[in-house]
Amino acid sequence: MAPQTTTNDPVGGNGGQPFQLYKPIPVRTINVWVDKAWGGDWQIVKGIQIAWNDDTESDLAGTKSGVEKSFYFEKGEKVKDMEIWGYGRADSIRFSTDTARRFEAGGKGGNRHIQNIGNDIHISTGLSRKTGSHLPPNATKLTQREVEKRRQNVKLDKRIKRIKRIKRIKRSFAHWYEQQPILSSLCEVIVAPSAHSLPT
């Protein structure tokens, strides 16, 4: 009897090409590639590939871009809970097992989407989502918004640094100004004689 499958709502954008990494047997390893998002410096999931207990591997979903993170399931080990974080793109995949081991791959952004892992008979039988070598249209808009937000943060940081620099200059000027009476007295002593010697 084939195991019952559980389907969750997709996380991320609406573009890209559909893929399905599925077999009715437990997964042995999961490999995830994480890299910077287009136009930004935050991390997202770029590619996924899994291998099953029969020593076969799935096709690569996405690209092998960035850093690879892998998880090897022990015999009989089951997924206890799973989360996918994303908004416009899949930012990260996180899960823990019944042996208290945890796997995380991806960045820190996005919204949390708790995944229904079904009856927990199998650790995982596969993944089904969308991917593509180019960003989905709505993901591009999201990325542009996030880039603009980061630019505003950079401008704010520069403004704060400029204010601090001005305050330092003011403090230095205040210290210099406190010395002015002494300097003025010296100038009077030096200038006064020559001033009195001028012809009337």
FENDA-V467638 format. One record per residue. N is the residue number from 1. BURIAL is 1 if it has 24 or more other C-alpha atoms within 12 Angstrom, else 0. Layout:
BEGIN
((N;BURIAL) (N;BURIAL))
END
This chain:
BEGIN
((1;0) (2;0) (3;0) (4;0) (5;1) (6;0) (7;0) (8;0) (9;0) (10;1) (11;1) (12;1) (13;1) (14;0) (15;0) (16;0) (17;0) (18;0) (19;0) (20;0) (21;1) (22;1) (23;1) (24;0) (25;1) (26;1) (27;1) (28;1) (29;1) (30;1) (31;1) (32;1) (33;1) (34;1) (35;1) (36;1) (37;1) (38;1) (39;0) (40;0) (41;0) (42;1) (43;1) (44;1) (45;1) (46;1) (47;1) (48;1) (49;1) (50;1) (51;1) (52;1) (53;1) (54;0) (55;0) (56;0) (57;0) (58;1) (59;0) (60;1) (61;1) (62;1) (63;1) (64;0) (65;1) (66;0) (67;0) (68;0) (69;1) (70;1) (71;1) (72;1) (73;1) (74;0) (75;0) (76;0) (77;1) (78;1) (79;1) (80;1) (81;1) (82;1) (83;1) (84;1) (85;1) (86;1) (87;1) (88;1) (89;1) (90;1) (91;1) (92;1) (93;1) (94;1) (95;1) (96;0) (97;1) (98;0) (99;0) (100;0) (101;0) (102;0) (103;1) (104;1) (105;1) (106;1) (107;1) (108;1) (109;1) (110;1) (111;0) (112;0) (113;1) (114;0) (115;1) (116;0) (117;1) (118;0) (119;0) (120;0) (121;0) (122;1) (123;1) (124;1) (125;1) (126;1) (127;1) (128;1) (129;1) (130;1) (131;1) (132;1) (133;0) (134;0) (135;1) (136;1) (137;0) (138;0) (139;1) (140;1) (141;0) (142;1) (143;1) (144;0) (145;0) (146;1) (147;0) (148;0) (149;0) (150;0) (151;0) (152;0) (153;0) (154;0) (155;0) (156;0) (157;0) (158;0) (159;0) (160;0) (161;0) (162;0) (163;0) (164;0) (165;0) (166;0) (167;0) (168;0) (169;0) (170;0) (171;0) (172;0) (173;0) (174;0) (175;0) (176;0) (177;0) (178;0) (179;0) (180;0) (181;0) (182;0) (183;0) (184;0) (185;0) (186;0) (187;0) (188;0) (189;0) (190;0) (191;0) (192;0) (193;0) (194;0) (195;0) (196;0) (197;0) (198;0) (199;0) (200;0))
END
